[in-house]
Amino acid sequence: MIPDRVLHAPVLRARPTVAHLDADAFFAAVEQHQRPSLRGRPVLVGGVGPRSVVATASYEARQYGARSAMPMEQARRLCPASTIVVVPRFAAYAAYSDRIMTALRELTDLVEPVSIDEAFADLTAATRPLTDLDELARTIRERARELSGLPVSIGLGRSKLVAKLASEAAKPGGVRVVDAEEEDAFLLDLPVRALWGVGPVSAARLDGLGVRTVADLRRQPLDTLRLIAGEAGGTNLFRIARGWDDRPVTTVRERKSAGAEHTFDTDLHGHAAIAAALDPVVDAALARLDRHAAAARTVVVKVRLASFTTLTRSVTLSRPTTDEAALRDAAHRALRLADVTEPVRLLGVAFHGLSEHAQLMLPLGPDLPEVAESPGQADDPDGGEAVAAPPPVTGPVRATAATVVPGLDVETAGDGRGWVVRVGDDGRIAVRFETARTGPGYQRWIDPDSEAVTLVEPLGPDGEPLSTTVDGDP
């Protein structure tokens, strides 16, 4: 616990030394960069099933009210008929992400990726003098665009919190440097919801106190904030209202979990059907765990019911393991703990307690107290569904109407490289033949049963095919 004398101590202002880079509408921006016919048009990246959600909406789609985590059907209703829906291609996004991060790493070795499309950088280790910070921010932005072809926003501040808020204020494609002397003026007018740690529940409680801006929040006594948000939560609100954030930029981020989720097109009914559907989700989670070369000790199963109520149950093993049979058995035991009696729309499996060290699991006897049940059900009506990405292409694969979805890369002998725009009810596929180098291309319908169409790997930022599949976890 932080002593009150520290919380109330005067803030020593320092000049901005933290940069935050955020790629604007990243997934959609990659699609628009590689597919010239999509530029200036509403684009939705996400699943194509009846229960899919939007992973990213282009700025053109956002003008109509579409946004991330919105049900895809709702987003399509909001957007005009010219809107294009494509599935995520994480290998391509990871390649672009690597180029964007290079713009920061050329300046400093202290770069902390937060996700595939954003990162912090510690400018105290910069290879060039920090004289004109506005010029420095513009240089980073232009270098990222040069390397990737994508727009990014750059924020500079004296802490991660302020730098992140500054990049949000700079969107789309701008720069914002918050100097020490203007930090209060920048923060106080922001909505309280913009701050880290203020979610929908906290925002509703604060609204009940008339707290709607950071200025309102700063006027609240520490005891009041601790009363409504708990000891740790209230202390955090008190700190961030003043822009206090002493977290350093770190180059190593410890992976806390690995997992997968699947939303079903139709609800699952009955214990047998639900249990059978769990195994493919376990397989996907195990594949991700294997890619991270980690062992897991705790297996968490997430069950979202048709009513949108979410249940989570967990089983904790006696030691970390990579034994697939032991982890799969733990997942099924966790599912049984949920005691599901209603139809199910989503299943998820996550491995926690990751470790680089694994021990071979021996068969568990009935007297071993291995099971630790997680907290009970939580109402989660606004929770986003997982975006199911197509499997990576690792070699030439003949495309059929059953194996393609809008957005996948394909190639024919006569037309060259293109991408699937839509799949017709008659089994034909509409393909537009274009790349970032060619400019907008032509579109034609193809019957894959009579003309060879091959699934191919995505292109990278330089327009060349990716030589290997890149792990691009969102």
Helices and strands as residue ranges (DSSP letters): H 4-7, E 18-23, H 26-34, G 36-38, E 43-46, E 54-57, H 59-62, H 72-78, E 84-86, H 90-105, E 111-115, E 118-122, G 123-125, H 133-148, E 152-157, H 160-170, E 175-177, G 180-182, H 183-188, G 192-194, H 200-208, H 214-218, H 222-240, E 257-268, H 271-291, E 296-305, E 309-321, H 324-338, E 344-352, E 378-379, E 397-398, E 409-412, E 416-423, E 429-433, E 442-446, E 454-455
